[in-house]
Amino acid sequence: MADNKETLGFQTEVRQLLKLMIHSLYSNKEIFLRELISNASDAADKLRFEALADPALLGEDELAIRIELDKDKRLLSVVDNGIGMSRDELIDNLGTIARSGTAEFLAQMTGDQQHDAQLIGQFGVGFYSAFIVADKVTVETLRAGTDQGVRWESDGQGEFTIESTDRADRGTRVTLHLRDDEGEFSEPFRVEALIRKYSDHIGFPVTLHTEGEEDDKIVNSATALWTRSRSDVSEDEYKEFYKYLTHDFADPLTWSHNRVEGKREYTSLLYIPAAAPFDLWNREAPRGLKLYVQRVFIMDDAEQFLPLYLRFVKGVVDSSDLPLNVSREMLQQNPDLTAMRGALTKRVLDMLGKLANGDDYGAFWNEFGQVLKEGVVEDFANRDKLAGLLRFASTHAGTDTQDQSLDDYVGRMQDGQDKIYYIVADSFATAIASPHLEQLRKRDLEVLLLTDRIDPWLVDGLAEFDGKQLVDIGRTALDLPDGDGALSQDAMNDEHKPLLKKIKGVLRERVEAVNVSRRLVDSPACVVSGEHDLSPQVRRMLEASGQEVPESKPILEINVDHPLVARLSGETDEQRFDELSNIVLDHALLAEGSQLDNPAAYVHRMNRLLLDLGSTDEQA
């Protein structure tokens, strides 16, 4: 007998989502069944896990999923005998976005029906996809170990009701009251085809019952896909299992299915997604592989099997060795885990190595390249493998596409060149136009253009590749291959010592030193960092985050062959010399991408200079 009936409102974000579901005509409406069966499978997995500690929860029942159809009433029900939900869990899971990414899902909407439909499930909103085909959804559930059932119902218009109800069997029944024009989803042949297409790999029997018929029909193979031989699994089956596992709609880029035997026995099925999840940059977000021990589900996000920089990898690992009562703390301390983690990491990197030889690697790099760069800093053991997977823009291609590998660079090195040159900048436009490139461009020396936020840390962790040192051309000591015929830095400075000393006297509060440049051709000046100073990009990021950074001043390099510097050298008016010296430094800082400490002062200097030039022209 029902009691405690309440009418509650959905959160605003859920209300928006339901409106979208109801009033949009998606081209792939059938995905709702995949999502509901997936939820039922998760409920069965969770019951089996809790039964490890309390076997009475499981009882003698075989875990299974039943699809019930009533064509005359246009009803479709998904029934499981899994863990079930309590009243609070029902409100939390179906009325709020506490565990879903609904807000992020809505932010990703574009109005393109096919694109938008692909987002369903990826953001944890799979249950709500029921409202694509139903004008009312009823959920009846009883949590294992309790004796009070709960009934939830909504037409998706902004509210739902919840009440206690008498229910004898644990588990959950989700009943869809199909819309008038969605009767096809109460047709047995149509539903059976969808189950075979999307849910054949579910590790529990999925049966189909049609009103008026006595016998149920087992539709799926009910065998966990990863336990089957690779030769017995088709490409389509691998893809559909990935979609079940991740709630993603798009196919994965690649996957690896492997069984390890011997001292440690386990099976892994690892996938590389085609697109980054919305929370990729949240390093605290749940991540990891789905862990089974002897086919018993243990946890959804076993993060201990892969390093953080591979957090985009999805998949399953099923171990025969880990104890069945394994916990997160035990996993962290289990000696076998270290060996498994190393082997699985190597397998993922091997997958990426094979992917790098094909046409799909560019798409992978655009989605996950910056995350993979974290590994160069964090994973010393695999640094060489990771270095081979890196991709950069470079002056060789002259575009902002990051498609040049370090192997490509080394293969194009000039005779006598033993260093890999790079520049770090805030954007491609700043990097490609940097005055630091001028001498190298003149000598046809290729330079890697690093513009990602993580790149300053990347090059700190990657000192060399293939025996070639990586050299920042924005640092003071730029060592170019022999043959330029130039004097040493000290000799060049001695030759122009009076000018350098005079400029340094004017700019003493703003620069550490003034040198004659060996890297400039067309520009009058540039600024460089000391060998042990923070790069300008790192300094700006740390300052923007409110962190204290050690004080340091840039080094100004001047091109003594440039007409502006020649004008400066011949200037006898002390005030004009001061103005021009500061303007030369200001322009060098702007070309590097830095913000001026006193933009107003720069504007005043430029205004005075322009007025002086105007007066000179009038007198002439």
C-alpha distance (Angstrom), angle and dihedral (degrees) to the residues before:
residue distance angle dihedral
M1 . . .
A2 3.80 . .
D3 3.81 122.2 .
N4 3.80 140.7 151.7
K5 3.79 92.2 48.2
E6 3.80 114.0 -179.1
T7 3.78 134.0 -178.2
L8 3.79 112.0 -145.7
G9 3.77 134.8 176.7
F10 3.80 127.0 -122.0
Q11 3.76 118.5 -118.6
T12 3.79 113.2 -93.9
E13 3.80 93.4 -105.5
V14 3.80 92.4 51.5
R15 3.82 90.2 48.2
Q16 3.79 89.4 54.5
L17 3.79 90.7 48.1
L18 3.80 93.6 50.2
K19 3.79 91.0 50.1
L20 3.77 88.6 52.8
M21 3.79 92.3 49.3
I22 3.78 94.4 48.6
H23 3.79 99.2 44.5
S24 3.80 101.1 38.4
L25 3.79 123.4 83.8
Y26 3.78 105.2 -142.0
S27 3.77 120.2 -162.6
N28 3.82 91.7 -138.4
K29 3.81 103.9 44.1
E30 3.79 90.6 150.3
I31 3.81 92.2 79.4
F32 3.81 89.8 85.3
L33 3.82 89.8 78.4
R34 3.78 92.6 51.8
E35 3.81 89.8 51.9
L36 3.81 95.4 48.7
I37 3.81 93.8 46.6
S38 3.80 89.0 47.8
N39 3.81 90.3 53.5
A40 3.81 90.1 49.4
S41 3.81 90.6 50.9
D42 3.81 90.5 50.8
A43 3.81 89.7 51.7
A44 3.82 90.6 53.4
D45 3.81 91.0 48.1
K46 3.80 91.8 51.0
L47 3.80 92.2 50.2
R48 3.78 91.4 51.6
F49 3.80 89.7 51.3
E50 3.82 94.5 49.4
A51 3.81 88.9 46.9
L52 3.80 89.1 64.6
A53 3.81 87.2 73.6
D54 3.82 96.1 31.4
P55 3.85 112.0 27.3
A56 3.82 90.6 -178.2
L57 3.82 89.1 73.3
L58 3.79 91.6 66.7
G59 3.79 98.7 43.4
E60 3.79 118.9 173.2
D61 3.80 97.5 -49.2
E62 3.78 120.7 117.1
L63 3.77 110.7 -126.5
A64 3.79 109.6 -116.1
I65 3.80 145.0 148.1
R66 3.80 122.5 -127.8
I67 3.80 127.0 -162.6
E68 3.81 112.8 -157.7
L69 3.82 122.9 -164.9
D70 3.79 130.7 -166.6
K71 3.78 107.8 -178.7
D72 3.82 95.9 -175.7
K73 3.82 93.5 53.8
R74 3.83 93.1 34.6
L75 3.82 92.2 -124.9
L76 3.79 128.4 152.3
S77 3.80 119.5 -176.7
V78 3.81 130.2 -172.4
V79 3.81 109.4 -157.6
D80 3.80 127.3 -173.6
N81 3.79 134.6 172.4
G82 3.79 93.9 -146.2
I83 3.78 131.9 119.8
G84 3.83 97.4 -51.4
M85 3.82 125.3 -159.9
S86 3.76 137.3 -92.3
R87 3.80 122.3 -134.1
D88 3.81 92.6 -95.9
E89 3.80 92.5 45.9
L90 3.79 90.7 50.4
I91 3.81 92.2 52.9
D92 3.78 91.8 43.8
N93 3.80 96.0 47.4
L94 3.80 100.8 39.4
G95 3.80 104.5 28.3
T96 3.79 105.3 42.8
I97 3.77 140.5 36.2
A98 3.78 94.4 -121.4
R99 3.80 92.3 126.5
S100 3.77 102.4 17.6
G101 3.75 133.3 80.2
T102 3.79 94.1 -130.3
A103 3.79 95.2 135.2
E104 3.79 91.7 50.4
F105 3.81 89.6 44.7
L106 3.80 91.0 56.4
A107 3.79 91.2 47.5
Q108 3.81 89.3 56.5
M109 3.81 94.5 53.6
T110 3.80 113.9 119.2
G111 3.80 104.5 173.0
D112 3.80 91.0 -109.5
Q113 3.82 103.0 125.5
Q114 3.79 96.7 -150.5
H115 3.81 93.8 46.1
D116 3.79 93.1 45.2
A117 3.79 93.0 49.0
Q118 3.78 90.5 53.8
L119 3.80 89.4 60.8
I120 3.80 93.2 62.0
G121 3.76 108.8 106.2
Q122 3.79 94.4 10.3
F123 3.80 87.5 85.4
G124 3.78 97.0 42.4
V125 3.80 95.5 -100.5
G126 3.81 96.5 117.1
F127 3.81 96.5 123.3
Y128 3.79 91.5 57.8
S129 3.82 90.3 58.2
A130 3.82 85.5 78.9
F131 3.81 87.2 79.0
I132 3.79 90.5 64.4
V133 3.82 88.7 77.2
A134 3.83 103.7 15.6
D135 3.80 131.2 71.1
K136 3.81 90.5 -163.5
V137 3.80 133.4 22.7
T138 3.80 125.4 -163.0
V139 3.80 123.6 -166.5
E140 3.81 121.7 -167.9
T141 3.79 117.2 -177.6
L142 3.80 144.9 164.3
R143 3.76 120.9 -165.1
A144 3.80 115.8 -130.6
G145 3.81 111.5 -101.2
T146 3.83 94.7 24.8
D147 3.80 132.8 90.8
Q148 3.83 103.1 -149.0
G149 3.78 119.4 87.2
V150 3.82 125.2 -155.2
R151 3.79 131.7 -147.4
W152 3.84 123.0 -154.1
E153 3.79 123.9 -174.9
S154 3.80 136.8 173.1
D155 3.79 140.8 162.5
G156 3.79 89.6 -151.8
Q157 3.80 93.8 -112.6
G158 3.79 96.9 120.9
E159 3.81 105.3 -72.4
F160 3.78 139.5 65.9
T161 3.78 134.3 -166.1
I162 3.77 125.5 -136.2
E163 3.80 128.0 -171.6
S164 3.78 141.4 160.2
T165 3.78 115.7 -100.6
D166 3.77 140.5 178.4
R167 3.81 110.2 -100.2
A168 3.77 124.6 162.9
D169 3.79 101.9 -167.4
R170 3.77 127.4 62.6
G171 3.79 118.7 -124.0
T172 3.79 135.3 54.5
R173 3.80 137.9 -70.0
V174 3.82 116.7 -161.6
T175 3.81 110.9 -168.0
L176 3.80 120.8 -167.1
H177 3.81 118.2 -157.8
L178 3.79 96.6 -152.5
R179 3.79 122.0 -138.3
D180 3.78 118.4 -109.0
D181 3.80 92.4 -102.6
E182 3.81 95.5 45.2
G183 3.80 98.6 68.1
E184 3.81 91.0 123.0
F185 3.81 88.1 79.8
S186 3.80 90.5 64.6
E187 3.83 90.9 55.8
P188 3.84 110.7 104.7
F189 3.82 96.0 -142.8
R190 3.83 91.6 50.7
V191 3.82 94.6 47.9
E192 3.81 92.6 43.6
A193 3.81 89.9 54.0
L194 3.81 90.8 50.7
I195 3.81 92.5 50.0
R196 3.79 91.2 51.2
K197 3.80 90.9 46.6
Y198 3.79 99.4 47.2
S199 3.80 108.7 17.3
D200 3.78 109.5 30.6
H201 3.82 89.7 111.1
I202 3.82 95.1 55.6
G203 3.80 108.2 125.3
F204 3.83 92.8 -133.5
P205 3.80 128.9 67.0
V206 3.81 112.8 -92.7
T207 3.80 109.7 -157.7
L208 3.79 129.5 -171.2
H209 3.80 122.3 -142.2
T210 3.78 121.9 -173.8
E211 3.82 120.5 -162.5
G212 3.79 110.0 -105.0
E213 3.79 95.7 26.7
E214 3.78 123.6 100.7
D215 3.80 103.9 -149.6
D216 3.78 129.6 60.6
K217 3.78 118.8 -135.6
I218 3.80 122.4 -137.2
V219 3.77 104.3 -135.9
N220 3.81 107.5 177.5
S221 3.80 131.9 55.9
A222 3.86 90.1 -116.1
T223 3.80 91.4 -148.6
A224 3.78 121.1 125.3
L225 3.79 103.4 -111.5
W226 3.81 95.8 -137.9
T227 3.83 90.4 58.8
R228 3.80 91.7 61.0
S229 3.78 125.4 87.9
R230 3.80 115.1 -93.3
S231 3.80 89.9 -123.1
D232 3.81 89.6 58.9
V233 3.80 95.9 52.9
S234 3.79 119.8 81.1
E235 3.79 124.9 -143.3
D236 3.80 90.4 -111.4
E237 3.80 90.8 52.6
Y238 3.81 91.0 53.2
K239 3.80 90.1 50.4
E240 3.79 94.2 48.2
F241 3.80 91.6 48.2
Y242 3.79 89.2 53.1
K243 3.80 90.2 53.2
Y244 3.80 90.8 49.0
L245 3.78 91.5 47.8
T246 3.81 97.8 46.8
H247 3.81 103.5 23.6
D248 3.79 86.0 -127.6
F249 3.78 118.3 143.4
A250 3.81 98.6 -154.7
D251 3.80 123.7 78.5
P252 3.81 117.5 -103.6
L253 3.79 119.2 -106.2
T254 3.79 93.0 -126.4
W255 3.80 142.8 -26.5
S256 3.80 142.5 -158.8
H257 3.81 125.5 -145.6
N258 3.79 114.1 -169.0
R259 3.78 140.1 163.5
V260 3.81 120.4 -156.0
E261 3.80 119.3 -157.5
G262 3.78 132.0 -178.7
K263 3.78 127.0 49.7
R264 3.81 90.3 3.5
E265 3.77 121.6 28.3
Y266 3.77 122.1 -160.2
T267 3.78 141.8 131.5
S268 3.77 124.2 -135.1
L269 3.78 132.4 -169.9
L270 3.81 110.6 -173.5
Y271 3.80 128.5 -175.7
I272 3.80 134.7 -164.9
P273 3.84 108.5 -149.4
A274 3.79 122.1 -136.9
A275 3.81 94.5 -133.0
A276 3.78 135.3 34.0
P277 3.82 117.9 -108.8
F278 3.79 118.5 -115.8
D279 3.82 92.3 -108.5
L280 3.81 97.6 47.8
W281 3.80 92.5 121.3
N282 3.78 94.5 49.1
R283 3.79 99.8 94.7
E284 3.82 89.6 -171.2
A285 3.83 95.0 55.8
P286 3.83 118.4 112.5
R287 3.79 110.4 -87.2
G288 3.76 141.7 156.2
L289 3.77 142.4 78.0
K290 3.77 129.1 -47.3
L291 3.79 105.1 -104.7
Y292 3.80 126.2 -146.4
V293 3.78 127.3 173.9
Q294 3.80 113.3 -156.3
R295 3.84 86.9 -17.1
V296 3.81 91.8 -55.0
F297 3.80 112.2 125.7
I298 3.80 112.7 -118.4
M299 3.81 108.7 168.2
D300 3.79 142.6 -17.0
D301 3.79 100.8 -135.8
A302 3.79 109.5 36.5
E303 3.80 96.9 173.0
Q304 3.80 94.3 176.0
F305 3.81 95.3 80.0
L306 3.81 98.4 65.8
P307 3.82 133.8 31.6
L308 3.79 119.8 -105.4
Y309 3.80 94.6 -103.9
L310 3.82 88.7 63.4
R311 3.80 92.5 53.5
F312 3.81 91.0 124.3
V313 3.82 92.3 66.5
K314 3.80 115.1 104.7
G315 3.77 129.4 -165.2
V316 3.77 151.5 93.4
V317 3.79 133.4 -76.5
D318 3.82 119.1 -167.9
S319 3.81 115.2 -171.1
S320 3.77 128.6 -164.6
D321 3.79 93.6 -167.8
L322 3.80 108.8 50.8
P323 3.82 113.3 91.8
L324 3.80 116.1 -100.6
N325 3.80 92.4 -123.8
V326 3.79 90.5 56.6
S327 3.80 115.8 152.2
R328 3.78 133.7 -170.2
E329 3.81 91.2 -100.0
M330 3.80 92.1 49.6
L331 3.77 90.9 48.0
Q332 3.77 90.5 56.1
Q333 3.80 91.0 52.5
N334 3.81 99.8 37.7
P335 3.85 110.1 115.3
D336 3.81 91.9 -150.1
L337 3.77 89.5 58.9
T338 3.81 93.0 66.0
A339 3.78 91.3 55.8
M340 3.82 92.2 45.6
R341 3.80 91.1 48.1
G342 3.80 91.4 52.8
A343 3.79 93.0 47.4
L344 3.82 94.4 46.8
T345 3.81 91.6 47.1
K346 3.80 90.1 51.9
R347 3.80 90.3 48.8
V348 3.80 92.1 53.1
L349 3.80 91.6 48.6
D350 3.81 89.5 49.2
M351 3.81 88.7 51.7
L352 3.79 90.0 52.3
G353 3.80 90.6 46.5
K354 3.80 90.1 57.3
L355 3.79 90.8 43.6
A356 3.81 89.5 52.6
N357 3.80 89.5 64.7
G358 3.80 92.7 58.8
D359 3.77 140.0 64.9
D360 3.82 95.8 -97.8
Y361 3.79 96.8 66.4
G362 3.79 93.6 84.8
A363 3.81 89.7 58.1
F364 3.81 90.4 47.6
W365 3.80 92.6 49.1
N366 3.80 93.1 50.3
E367 3.81 89.8 54.6
F368 3.80 103.1 36.3
G369 3.81 108.8 12.0
Q370 3.79 96.4 105.6
V371 3.81 91.2 50.2
L372 3.79 91.4 50.1
K373 3.81 89.0 53.8
E374 3.81 88.3 63.9
G375 3.79 87.6 68.1
V376 3.81 93.2 63.9
V377 3.81 88.0 61.9
E378 3.82 97.5 37.8
D379 3.82 105.7 35.3
F380 3.80 111.7 54.4
A381 3.81 93.6 169.7
N382 3.81 92.3 61.4
R383 3.80 98.3 33.6
D384 3.81 94.7 115.4
K385 3.80 92.9 50.2
L386 3.79 91.0 47.7
A387 3.80 92.6 47.4
G388 3.79 89.2 58.2
L389 3.80 90.0 54.4
L390 3.81 95.7 52.6
R391 3.79 120.4 108.9
F392 3.82 128.4 -161.8
A393 3.76 143.2 177.2
S394 3.79 112.6 -114.8
T395 3.78 143.3 -179.0
H396 3.81 87.9 -107.2
A397 3.79 92.0 70.8
G398 3.80 95.8 26.6
T399 3.82 93.5 -151.1
D400 3.79 133.0 103.4
T401 3.82 92.2 -115.4
Q402 3.79 110.7 117.9
D403 3.80 99.0 -138.9
Q404 3.81 105.5 120.2
S405 3.80 118.4 102.5
L406 3.79 126.8 -155.2
D407 3.79 87.8 -113.5
D408 3.81 88.5 56.2
Y409 3.81 90.0 51.5
V410 3.80 94.2 48.4
G411 3.79 90.6 48.9
R412 3.81 90.0 57.5
M413 3.82 97.6 45.3
Q414 3.80 117.4 128.5
D415 3.77 124.2 -114.7
G416 3.76 108.2 -82.5
Q417 3.81 93.8 18.2
D418 3.79 111.8 127.2
K419 3.80 101.5 165.5
I420 3.80 136.9 73.4
Y421 3.80 110.1 -134.9
Y422 3.79 123.7 -150.0
I423 3.78 140.5 166.2
V424 3.80 126.7 -150.9
A425 3.81 117.2 -146.1
D426 3.79 140.2 157.1
S427 3.81 93.8 -112.6
F428 3.77 141.5 8.1
A429 3.81 91.1 -110.5
T430 3.81 90.9 55.8
A431 3.80 92.7 45.3
I432 3.81 98.0 48.3
A433 3.82 91.9 47.1
S434 3.80 95.7 44.3
P435 3.81 116.0 129.4
H436 3.81 87.8 -138.4
L437 3.80 88.2 76.4
E438 3.78 97.0 57.6
Q439 3.81 101.6 92.3
L440 3.80 92.6 39.7
R441 3.79 91.8 48.0
K442 3.82 89.9 49.8
R443 3.80 89.5 53.3
D444 3.80 93.0 43.2
L445 3.81 93.4 -116.8
E446 3.80 112.1 155.9
V447 3.82 118.6 -125.3
L448 3.80 126.9 -163.6
L449 3.82 112.3 -130.7
L450 3.82 110.0 -141.6
T451 3.80 114.7 -168.6
D452 3.82 106.9 150.5
R453 3.81 118.0 109.3
I454 3.79 91.3 -119.5
D455 3.82 94.9 51.2
P456 3.85 97.2 93.4
W457 3.82 88.5 57.5
L458 3.80 91.4 41.4
V459 3.81 93.8 59.3
D460 3.80 90.7 44.2
G461 3.80 87.8 59.0
L462 3.81 95.5 40.9
A463 3.80 107.1 57.3
E464 3.80 95.2 162.7
F465 3.78 145.1 4.2
D466 3.79 126.7 -154.5
G467 3.79 89.1 -9.1
K468 3.81 92.2 -54.3
Q469 3.81 118.3 121.2
L470 3.81 117.2 -128.6
V471 3.82 109.9 -128.4
D472 3.80 127.1 -163.2
I473 3.81 107.6 -140.4
G474 3.80 88.4 -158.3
R475 3.82 91.5 69.0
T476 3.77 123.7 93.7
A477 3.83 99.1 -113.7
L478 3.80 104.1 61.1
D479 3.80 109.1 176.2
L480 3.82 111.2 -163.4
P481 3.82 124.8 -174.2
D482 3.80 116.6 -83.8
G483 3.76 119.3 -89.4
D484 3.81 104.2 68.2
G485 3.78 92.0 106.2
A486 3.79 91.5 -142.3
L487 3.75 126.5 146.0
S488 3.78 120.2 -109.3
Q489 3.79 118.0 -88.2
D490 3.81 91.9 -106.5
A491 3.81 92.2 49.3
M492 3.80 92.4 50.1
N493 3.80 91.7 48.4
D494 3.81 91.4 49.1
E495 3.80 90.4 52.0
H496 3.83 91.4 56.7
K497 3.78 98.8 28.8
P498 3.84 98.2 131.2
L499 3.83 93.0 54.1
L500 3.79 93.5 45.0
K501 3.80 91.8 48.6
K502 3.81 91.7 49.9
I503 3.82 93.6 49.2
K504 3.81 91.0 45.8
G505 3.81 89.1 52.5
V506 3.81 90.6 55.9
L507 3.83 95.8 43.1
R508 3.81 99.1 35.4
E509 3.83 92.1 122.4
R510 3.81 92.8 50.2
V511 3.82 107.9 38.6
E512 3.78 136.8 43.5
A513 3.80 94.8 -144.7
V514 3.81 143.3 -17.1
N515 3.82 119.1 -130.2
V516 3.77 137.9 173.6
S517 3.79 106.7 -104.5
R518 3.79 124.9 -120.6
R519 3.82 93.3 -176.1
L520 3.83 103.5 54.5
V521 3.80 125.9 92.3
D522 3.80 109.2 154.9
S523 3.81 104.2 14.1
P524 3.81 125.2 77.4
A525 3.80 96.3 -137.1
C526 3.78 147.6 -9.5
V527 3.78 136.9 -170.9
V528 3.79 123.9 -123.9
S529 3.79 134.9 -174.4
G530 3.77 127.1 -118.1
E531 3.79 116.9 -104.2
H532 3.80 92.8 -103.5
D533 3.81 100.3 32.1
L534 3.78 124.7 107.5
S535 3.78 112.0 -97.1
P536 3.81 114.6 -108.2
Q537 3.82 90.4 -112.7
V538 3.80 93.7 54.3
R539 3.79 91.1 44.2
R540 3.81 91.8 53.2
M541 3.82 92.8 47.5
L542 3.80 93.1 49.4
E543 3.79 92.3 46.8
A544 3.83 90.9 48.3
S545 3.81 89.2 54.2
G546 3.80 91.5 52.4
Q547 3.80 96.7 -108.8
E548 3.76 123.2 141.8
V549 3.80 114.7 -114.5
P550 3.80 128.3 -166.2
E551 3.77 115.2 -98.8
S552 3.78 116.5 -103.4
K553 3.78 137.0 153.8
P554 3.80 127.6 -144.2
I555 3.79 124.6 -111.2
L556 3.81 114.6 -118.7
E557 3.79 117.4 -140.6
I558 3.81 119.0 -166.6
N559 3.81 130.4 -159.9
V560 3.81 103.2 -133.3
D561 3.83 90.6 -165.9
H562 3.80 93.4 59.4
P563 3.86 116.5 103.4
L564 3.82 92.1 -129.7
V565 3.80 91.9 55.5
A566 3.81 89.8 44.9
R567 3.83 87.9 53.0
L568 3.79 89.1 49.3
S569 3.81 91.3 49.7
G570 3.79 91.9 53.5
E571 3.80 96.5 44.1
T572 3.82 111.7 119.1
D573 3.82 97.6 178.0
E574 3.81 104.6 93.5
Q575 3.82 94.7 -154.3
R576 3.80 92.0 48.8
F577 3.82 89.8 47.6
D578 3.80 90.0 53.3
E579 3.82 91.8 48.3
L580 3.81 93.8 48.9
S581 3.81 93.2 45.5
N582 3.80 91.3 54.1
I583 3.82 92.2 45.3
V584 3.82 91.0 51.6
L585 3.81 89.4 53.2
D586 3.82 92.6 44.6
H587 3.80 91.4 53.4
A588 3.79 91.6 47.5
L589 3.81 90.6 52.8
L590 3.81 92.6 47.3
A591 3.81 91.5 49.9
E592 3.81 88.8 54.5
G593 3.81 91.5 52.4
S594 3.80 97.9 -108.6
Q595 3.79 126.0 141.3
L596 3.78 115.4 -119.0
D597 3.79 114.6 -116.8
N598 3.81 90.5 -137.7
P599 3.83 111.6 23.4
A600 3.82 91.4 170.4
A601 3.79 91.4 59.3
Y602 3.80 89.6 51.0
V603 3.81 91.0 51.7
H604 3.81 91.6 50.2
R605 3.82 90.9 50.5
M606 3.79 91.7 50.1
N607 3.80 92.3 47.3
R608 3.81 91.6 51.8
L609 3.79 91.0 47.1
L610 3.81 92.3 51.1
L611 3.79 91.9 47.5
D612 3.80 90.7 49.7
L613 3.79 91.0 49.9
G614 3.81 89.5 49.2
S615 3.81 91.2 52.0
T616 3.80 90.9 49.1
D617 3.82 91.4 52.1
E618 3.82 92.0 50.3
Q619 3.78 91.9 50.5
A620 3.79 90.0 49.6
